[in-house]
Amino acid sequence: MKKGVIVFASVLAGNWAAEKFLLKATPEDTSGFIQVADGPGWDDVARAASVLLMVFIGDKIASAF
């Protein structure tokens, strides 16, 4: 149960980090550096990498306690 909650929170944190720091909605947007596009693309890869990194960090933190 604890591991599931940590994974869920890590996915939310990874998605938030991608939206806040990696992805930008329009070319004029200054909050990110990868343009969000329709269909599969680099924005999806960046979001997946961000989520994966947060899940990895969350797992390491959970295993420490």
VENGI-V638989 format. One record per backbone hydrogen bond with DSSP energy under -0.5 kcal/mol. CO is the residue of the C=O (numbers start at 0). NH is the residue of the N-H. E is the energy in kcal/mol with one decimal. If there is no record, write none. Layout:
# VENGI-V638989
co->CO nh->NH e->E
co->CO nh->NH e->E
This chain:
# VENGI-V638989
co->0 nh->4 e->-2.0
co->1 nh->5 e->-2.1
co->2 nh->6 e->-2.4
co->3 nh->7 e->-2.4
co->4 nh->8 e->-2.5
co->5 nh->9 e->-2.2
co->6 nh->10 e->-2.4
co->7 nh->11 e->-2.1
co->8 nh->12 e->-2.4
co->9 nh->13 e->-2.7
co->10 nh->14 e->-2.4
co->11 nh->15 e->-2.4
co->12 nh->16 e->-2.5
co->13 nh->17 e->-2.1
co->14 nh->18 e->-2.4
co->15 nh->19 e->-2.6
co->16 nh->20 e->-2.7
co->16 nh->21 e->-0.7
co->17 nh->21 e->-1.3
co->17 nh->22 e->-2.7
co->21 nh->32 e->-2.1
co->21 nh->33 e->-2.1
co->23 nh->35 e->-2.3
co->25 nh->28 e->-1.2
co->32 nh->34 e->-0.5
co->33 nh->23 e->-2.5
co->40 nh->43 e->-0.7
co->40 nh->44 e->-1.5
co->41 nh->45 e->-2.6
co->42 nh->46 e->-2.1
co->43 nh->47 e->-2.4
co->44 nh->48 e->-2.4
co->45 nh->49 e->-2.2
co->46 nh->50 e->-2.4
co->47 nh->51 e->-2.7
co->48 nh->52 e->-2.4
co->49 nh->53 e->-2.1
co->50 nh->54 e->-2.5
co->51 nh->55 e->-2.3
co->52 nh->56 e->-2.4
co->53 nh->57 e->-2.9
co->54 nh->58 e->-2.4
co->55 nh->59 e->-2.1
co->56 nh->60 e->-2.4
co->57 nh->61 e->-2.4
co->58 nh->62 e->-2.2
co->59 nh->63 e->-0.9
co->60 nh->64 e->-0.6
co->61 nh->64 e->-0.8
